Amino acid sequence: MTTVNAPKISEYKEATRIERVGAQSHIRGLGLDGDLEPRNISQGMVGQKKARKAAGIILNTIRAGKIAGRSILIAGQPGTGKTAIAMGVAKALGNDIPFTAMAGSEIFSLQMSKTESLTQAFRRSIGVRIKEETEIVEGEVVEIEIDKSATSGAKTGKITLKTTEMETIYDLGAKMIESITKEKITSGDVITIDKVSGRISKLGRSFSKASEFDALGPQTRHVQCPEGEIEKRKEVVHTVTLHEIDVINSRQKGFLDLFSGDTGEIDQEIRDQIDSKVAEWKEEGKADIVPGVLFIDEVHMLDIECFSFLNRALESDKAPIVILATNRGITTIRGTTYKGPHGLPIDLLDRCLIIQTEPYNEAEIRSILEIRCEEEDVEMTEEAKEVLTKIGVDTTLRYAIQLITTANLVAQKRKSNEVDVEDIRRVYSMFIDHVRSTQYLRDHQAEYMFDEYQKQPQKMQVE
């Protein structure tokens, strides 16, 4: 009998953080107001007002838990912001609701069956919010005394904490002293100490030290001094996914398998036991099921076996919200000889709420390029923006976005901090778009290895 263990996810602070600029890193949400009306430009989103409003309605139903087991299809031409809308939904949901993103082609490269990889993706998108009570020490730091032994080098110390009603002194262990040093805790900080694990968390700076604002800076968070007893019981909530619980209970290494990435296939018997245990926790009020979101980009890359699995999986009572995206029209359904809208079978399309995206106009393309310039920290003249906008209209938005960084590098080479028209023209001539590339191939097809464009099949004449 497999024992189901609920993992505890502890907080950590990275020593070094590298900010990378990605294709969707400027997206902060869907850019809607309180009435779900889309703003012209907000949270990195531009245009696509109908699609964003529809996604906002879906977002509210996800938060209310009323749309589990449904699927949404975002369909539109390439470069019309389908992935951006899905990322906007993820950002708006926050970290409490699981969000899993994958491409349709991924399942063909994993060392497991297609249905197993989809099952794991589904269970990554279903959260379990586990509630438990723990004993904590919470108060404002009055004084910290740390002594170091001259012979052994061991550190010992004491910390004095207070609330509005009492003050107490506690002895510190070596790990707690290390944690205090790492968190840079000083007199006037409000902290909590988990009595079981000894983990120390800094809640902020006491309002009694608000006069130090100029020295600490605007990023410092000020909180009230805690009231009542220093030692108290507090309800702590951990949110984990069903897949994490599956991994922990299916391998000898347990929690370490979450970091190794090689989970392999998981027995259905283990999943059934975990589902039963989670249902028992739910009945006892110890846990809640949190249906999340599974985003499958390029869904047309899946085959008929995967589509059949999705049809069945969406009927499960613990299914997440599935958001699909495709840029295909009427095309062949993989694994069959039949054609279907967007490359999907009709029975799956019938389960989808379809959101249509439309091409961006010139003003929207300019706004997106300005946002990307700000995101990539590139200064550009108004004339250069106009030229880049025209390039985006004549070619594609993605191609115009890719010219921003390359043009900035050319500008830096000529010792300029601002991208000008000549920089745009230079990179435009260095890196061709797909339209010019196609035209070049048509003009010079005979010079390539297989000349199939000019040659037409000749009919045999029978005398």
KEMIZA-804665 format. One line per field, with one value per residue (C-alpha): residue number from 1; x, y, z; residue in three letters. Coordinates in steps of 0.02 Angstrom, whole numbers, plus 50000, padded with zeros to 5 digits. Example, Ala and Ser with C-alpha at 12.3 -4.5 7.8 and 13.67 -1.06 7.14 Angstrom:
2
n: (1,2)
px: (50615,50684)
py: (49775,49947)
pz: (50390,50357)
res: (ALA,SER)
This chain:
463
n: (1,2,3,4,5,6,7,8,9,10,11,12,13,14,15,16,17,18,19,20,21,22,23,24,25,26,27,28,29,30,31,32,33,34,35,36,37,38,39,40,41,42,43,44,45,46,47,48,49,50,51,52,53,54,55,56,57,58,59,60,61,62,63,64,65,66,67,68,69,70,71,72,73,74,75,76,77,78,79,80,81,82,83,84,85,86,87,88,89,90,91,92,93,94,95,96,97,98,99,100,101,102,103,104,105,106,107,108,109,110,111,112,113,114,115,116,117,118,119,120,121,122,123,124,125,126,127,128,129,130,131,132,133,134,135,136,137,138,139,140,141,142,143,144,145,146,147,148,149,150,151,152,153,154,155,156,157,158,159,160,161,162,163,164,165,166,167,168,169,170,171,172,173,174,175,176,177,178,179,180,181,182,183,184,185,186,187,188,189,190,191,192,193,194,195,196,197,198,199,200,201,202,203,204,205,206,207,208,209,210,211,212,213,214,215,216,217,218,219,220,221,222,223,224,225,226,227,228,229,230,231,232,233,234,235,236,237,238,239,240,241,242,243,244,245,246,247,248,249,250,251,252,253,254,255,256,257,258,259,260,261,262,263,264,265,266,267,268,269,270,271,272,273,274,275,276,277,278,279,280,281,282,283,284,285,286,287,288,289,290,291,292,293,294,295,296,297,298,299,300,301,302,303,304,305,306,307,308,309,310,311,312,313,314,315,316,317,318,319,320,321,322,323,324,325,326,327,328,329,330,331,332,333,334,335,336,337,338,339,340,341,342,343,344,345,346,347,348,349,350,351,352,353,354,355,356,357,358,359,360,361,362,363,364,365,366,367,368,369,370,371,372,373,374,375,376,377,378,379,380,381,382,383,384,385,386,387,388,389,390,391,392,393,394,395,396,397,398,399,400,401,402,403,404,405,406,407,408,409,410,411,412,413,414,415,416,417,418,419,420,421,422,423,424,425,426,427,428,429,430,431,432,433,434,435,436,437,438,439,440,441,442,443,444,445,446,447,448,449,450,451,452,453,454,455,456,457,458,459,460,461,462,463)
px: (50000,50074,50083,50030,50143,50098,50257,50295,50363,50479,50518,50692,50786,50900,51078,51087,50944,50968,50828,50802,50696,50582,50452,50310,50406,50315,50146,50080,49897,49749,49737,49552,49463,49342,49199,49304,49318,49488,49596,49683,49857,49877,49985,50083,49927,49881,49729,49633,49493,49361,49480,49543,49366,49318,49476,49427,49259,49349,49468,49325,49246,49414,49430,49253,49289,49141,49225,49330,49334,49306,49419,49451,49524,49618,49626,49700,49835,50019,50079,49907,49943,49870,50011,50011,49827,49863,50011,49900,49778,49921,49987,49812,49782,49937,50040,49899,49820,49931,49970,50058,50115,50171,50183,50087,50248,50326,50236,50321,50496,50465,50520,50345,50179,50079,49935,50052,50134,49962,49906,50057,50023,49842,49895,50026,49880,49776,49826,49794,49784,49832,49791,49880,49907,50081,50157,50250,50338,50295,50357,50462,50650,50709,50889,51001,51156,51274,51433,51572,51679,51865,51915,51787,51720,51542,51411,51280,51155,50993,50853,50729,50555,50407,50225,50111,50080,50237,50424,50523,50704,50742,50903,50965,51038,51174,51051,50942,51093,51141,50963,50962,51125,51064,50900,50993,50874,50907,50821,50652,50611,50451,50485,50403,50492,50420,50446,50449,50573,50658,50635,50638,50537,50547,50376,50438,50497,50400,50305,50399,50552,50458,50572,50711,50617,50745,50888,50798,50717,50541,50554,50550,50385,50321,50203,50120,50198,50106,49973,49937,50046,50216,50188,50031,49954,49931,49852,49978,49924,50034,49984,50057,50005,49939,50088,50210,50121,50123,50312,50348,50249,50304,50494,50619,50708,50543,50556,50724,50636,50553,50726,50794,50657,50660,50498,50453,50281,50180,50067,49882,49861,49968,49865,49703,49768,49822,49653,49566,49677,49653,49465,49477,49574,49440,49301,49395,49422,49612,49629,49543,49556,49614,49581,49715,49751,49837,49893,49934,50010,50015,49875,49862,50025,49934,49866,49698,49751,49788,49625,49529,49619,49577,49393,49390,49504,49397,49250,49345,49281,49459,49503,49588,49538,49621,49670,49718,49800,49823,49863,49801,49649,49561,49697,49728,49700,49861,49844,49701,49668,49525,49528,49457,49443,49607,49668,49554,49416,49237,49196,49338,49294,49116,49184,49279,49235,49325,49410,49461,49611,49629,49782,49852,49831,49972,49939,49935,50097,50182,50119,50183,50353,50364,50324,50458,50585,50550,50558,50725,50790,50819,50810,50744,50706,50529,50585,50660,50499,50401,50516,50508,50318,50309,50421,50304,50153,50238,50315,50270,50265,50385,50514,50503,50524,50680,50758,50751,50896,51002,50978,51027,51189,51228,51193,51309,51446,51441,51447,51265,51142,50992,50936,50912,50840,51011,51026,50855,50899,51064,50992,50846,50972,51073,50928,50794,50613,50520,50440,50608,50681,50541,50559,50747,50718,50597,50720,50871,50790,50893,51053,51000,51020,50844,50756,50574,50494,50522,50496,50318,50270,50258,50122,50178,50112,50054,50051)
py: (50000,50164,50300,50470,50608,50791,50887,51050,51182,51297,51473,51514,51666,51657,51718,51779,51818,51843,51937,51874,51961,51836,51849,51868,51944,52112,52032,52073,52024,52043,52232,52236,52355,52306,52284,52167,52304,52298,52454,52512,52480,52400,52269,52242,52199,52296,52272,52107,52185,52054,51910,51989,52022,51842,51783,51896,51808,51641,51709,51752,51582,51499,51599,51552,51368,51354,51302,51150,51017,51140,51186,51351,51363,51522,51522,51651,51692,51683,51833,51887,51866,51695,51647,51823,51804,51636,51711,51857,51734,51649,51815,51869,51705,51728,51593,51513,51429,51304,51348,51224,51272,51148,51132,51000,50930,50898,50735,50651,50679,50617,50442,50387,50356,50501,50471,50463,50629,50710,50634,50708,50878,50868,50827,50965,51083,51024,51097,51032,51170,51085,51170,51136,51222,51258,51343,51504,51643,51814,51982,52137,52117,52221,52159,52024,51962,51843,51779,51677,51556,51599,51415,51318,51460,51406,51542,51563,51701,51769,51868,51979,51991,52095,52121,52262,52164,52066,52042,51877,51820,51663,51564,51546,51391,51389,51372,51512,51626,51587,51625,51791,51840,51787,51882,52034,52044,52190,52277,52344,52203,52104,51918,51748,51589,51416,51318,51151,51191,51343,51438,51627,51742,51931,52011,52190,52340,52402,52566,52625,52637,52733,52883,52781,52786,52897,52781,52619,52671,52654,52466,52434,52363,52431,52327,52348,52275,52109,52106,51979,51829,51804,51616,51573,51442,51492,51405,51378,51337,51239,51224,51077,50989,50813,50771,50821,50706,50568,50585,50586,50427,50331,50337,50284,50453,50541,50730,50728,50663,50833,50904,50762,50783,50598,50538,50405,50328,50319,50171,50206,50113,50244,50385,50303,50290,50472,50527,50431,50509,50684,50655,50602,50761,50862,50779,50814,50996,50976,51012,51092,51046,51192,51160,51254,51288,51179,51277,51175,51281,51214,51092,51042,50945,50817,50661,50572,50466,50621,50703,50548,50554,50739,50703,50576,50673,50830,50732,50695,50782,50841,50903,51074,51210,51169,51315,51264,51375,51350,51452,51323,51335,51183,51053,50867,50793,50705,50516,50518,50559,50676,50865,50967,51150,51203,51023,50965,50833,50897,50808,50901,51067,51044,51047,51210,51391,51468,51639,51717,51834,51963,52041,52200,52367,52492,52591,52432,52370,52534,52523,52344,52394,52538,52418,52298,52439,52482,52299,52274,52442,52512,52699,52733,52893,52929,52916,52744,52687,52742,52644,52491,52503,52506,52352,52265,52308,52250,52092,52023,52091,51956,52005,52188,52143,52042,52195,52296,52211,52191,52374,52423,52323,52413,52581,52538,52493,52669,52738,52793,52766,52789,52683,52787,52754,52705,52568,52497,52502,52415,52268,52261,52230,52106,51998,51962,51919,51768,51865,51920,51749,51664,51786,51756,51568,51590,51699,51585,51414,51345,51376,51264,51077,51022,51135,51088,51259,51290,51113,51057,50874,50828,50715,50565,50563,50394,50370)
pz: (50000,49946,50078,50012,50074,50052,50008,50096,49980,50076,50021,49958,49900,49749,49772,49593,49477,49290,49203,49026,48896,48810,48673,48800,48946,48925,48961,49135,49115,48997,49015,49067,49184,49323,49198,49088,48957,48869,48880,48722,48792,48963,49048,48887,48787,48629,48517,48506,48610,48570,48605,48767,48829,48793,48884,49031,49045,49044,49177,49294,49274,49310,49471,49520,49486,49367,49205,49253,49119,48977,48832,48745,48570,48523,48333,48217,48091,48140,48241,48304,48490,48531,48648,48722,48771,48853,48948,48998,49075,49168,49237,49290,49382,49489,49573,49671,49520,49425,49244,49129,48954,48822,48633,48539,48466,48638,48670,48521,48594,48771,48822,48869,48785,48717,48835,48986,48940,48922,49087,49174,49094,49155,49333,49333,49301,49451,49619,49793,49925,50089,50253,50417,50582,50645,50796,50759,50852,50784,50845,50819,50845,50992,51002,50928,51020,50929,51010,50930,51030,51026,51030,50927,50821,50858,50860,50994,51017,51085,51008,51096,51020,51072,51031,51088,51249,51295,51267,51269,51245,51140,51116,50937,50857,50724,50578,50645,50663,50483,50427,50521,50438,50265,50282,50354,50501,50619,50763,50708,50586,50610,50588,50609,50666,50629,50791,50699,50560,50636,50473,50493,50379,50376,50359,50346,50445,50596,50578,50732,50617,50481,50510,50426,50259,50174,50223,50179,50015,49945,49919,50107,50169,50335,50445,50614,50770,50806,50942,51079,51122,51040,51022,50925,50812,50631,50482,50342,50164,50043,49861,49765,49605,49588,49479,49616,49737,49604,49583,49769,49798,49643,49657,49789,49779,49819,49818,49726,49570,49553,49516,49410,49279,49232,49309,49181,49176,49337,49380,49373,49538,49626,49548,49605,49784,49781,49712,49851,49984,49914,49912,50095,50138,50049,50150,50311,50264,50257,50071,49922,49738,49630,49444,49349,49166,49035,48882,48726,48588,48408,48452,48268,48294,48401,48315,48321,48471,48573,48520,48576,48744,48765,48733,48874,48993,48982,49054,49216,49373,49411,49236,49221,49099,48933,48821,48644,48513,48326,48171,48045,47933,47860,47857,47878,48050,48096,48100,47974,47792,47836,47844,47987,48037,48121,48102,48244,48237,48247,48411,48500,48418,48481,48660,48633,48658,48509,48525,48360,48345,48205,48121,48201,48113,48087,48247,48352,48274,48319,48499,48515,48446,48571,48713,48652,48640,48820,48872,48784,48849,48674,48635,48460,48364,48304,48122,48155,48239,48086,47970,48084,48091,47901,47896,48018,47909,47747,47821,47993,48169,48230,48100,48150,48335,48295,48211,48373,48462,48305,48260,48437,48421,48257,48342,48486,48363,48291,48471,48475,48618,48503,48356,48199,48026,47954,48086,48039,47854,47883,47980,47857,47718,47823,47883,47754,47793,47728,47584,47511,47546,47449,47304,47299,47290,47148,47052,47081,47097,46953,47050,47194,47204,47162,47037,47063,47052,46866,46808,46779,46760,46575,46511,46409,46231,46171,45984)
res: (MET,THR,THR,VAL,ASN,ALA,PRO,LYS,ILE,SER,GLU,TYR,LYS,GLU,ALA,THR,ARG,ILE,GLU,ARG,VAL,GLY,ALA,GLN,SER,HIS,ILE,ARG,GLY,LEU,GLY,LEU,ASP,GLY,ASP,LEU,GLU,PRO,ARG,ASN,ILE,SER,GLN,GLY,MET,VAL,GLY,GLN,LYS,LYS,ALA,ARG,LYS,ALA,ALA,GLY,ILE,ILE,LEU,ASN,THR,ILE,ARG,ALA,GLY,LYS,ILE,ALA,GLY,ARG,SER,ILE,LEU,ILE,ALA,GLY,GLN,PRO,GLY,THR,GLY,LYS,THR,ALA,ILE,ALA,MET,GLY,VAL,ALA,LYS,ALA,LEU,GLY,ASN,ASP,ILE,PRO,PHE,THR,ALA,MET,ALA,GLY,SER,GLU,ILE,PHE,SER,LEU,GLN,MET,SER,LYS,THR,GLU,SER,LEU,THR,GLN,ALA,PHE,ARG,ARG,SER,ILE,GLY,VAL,ARG,ILE,LYS,GLU,GLU,THR,GLU,ILE,VAL,GLU,GLY,GLU,VAL,VAL,GLU,ILE,GLU,ILE,ASP,LYS,SER,ALA,THR,SER,GLY,ALA,LYS,THR,GLY,LYS,ILE,THR,LEU,LYS,THR,THR,GLU,MET,GLU,THR,ILE,TYR,ASP,LEU,GLY,ALA,LYS,MET,ILE,GLU,SER,ILE,THR,LYS,GLU,LYS,ILE,THR,SER,GLY,ASP,VAL,ILE,THR,ILE,ASP,LYS,VAL,SER,GLY,ARG,ILE,SER,LYS,LEU,GLY,ARG,SER,PHE,SER,LYS,ALA,SER,GLU,PHE,ASP,ALA,LEU,GLY,PRO,GLN,THR,ARG,HIS,VAL,GLN,CYS,PRO,GLU,GLY,GLU,ILE,GLU,LYS,ARG,LYS,GLU,VAL,VAL,HIS,THR,VAL,THR,LEU,HIS,GLU,ILE,ASP,VAL,ILE,ASN,SER,ARG,GLN,LYS,GLY,PHE,LEU,ASP,LEU,PHE,SER,GLY,ASP,THR,GLY,GLU,ILE,ASP,GLN,GLU,ILE,ARG,ASP,GLN,ILE,ASP,SER,LYS,VAL,ALA,GLU,TRP,LYS,GLU,GLU,GLY,LYS,ALA,ASP,ILE,VAL,PRO,GLY,VAL,LEU,PHE,ILE,ASP,GLU,VAL,HIS,MET,LEU,ASP,ILE,GLU,CYS,PHE,SER,PHE,LEU,ASN,ARG,ALA,LEU,GLU,SER,ASP,LYS,ALA,PRO,ILE,VAL,ILE,LEU,ALA,THR,ASN,ARG,GLY,ILE,THR,THR,ILE,ARG,GLY,THR,THR,TYR,LYS,GLY,PRO,HIS,GLY,LEU,PRO,ILE,ASP,LEU,LEU,ASP,ARG,CYS,LEU,ILE,ILE,GLN,THR,GLU,PRO,TYR,ASN,GLU,ALA,GLU,ILE,ARG,SER,ILE,LEU,GLU,ILE,ARG,CYS,GLU,GLU,GLU,ASP,VAL,GLU,MET,THR,GLU,GLU,ALA,LYS,GLU,VAL,LEU,THR,LYS,ILE,GLY,VAL,ASP,THR,THR,LEU,ARG,TYR,ALA,ILE,GLN,LEU,ILE,THR,THR,ALA,ASN,LEU,VAL,ALA,GLN,LYS,ARG,LYS,SER,ASN,GLU,VAL,ASP,VAL,GLU,ASP,ILE,ARG,ARG,VAL,TYR,SER,MET,PHE,ILE,ASP,HIS,VAL,ARG,SER,THR,GLN,TYR,LEU,ARG,ASP,HIS,GLN,ALA,GLU,TYR,MET,PHE,ASP,GLU,TYR,GLN,LYS,GLN,PRO,GLN,LYS,MET,GLN,VAL,GLU)
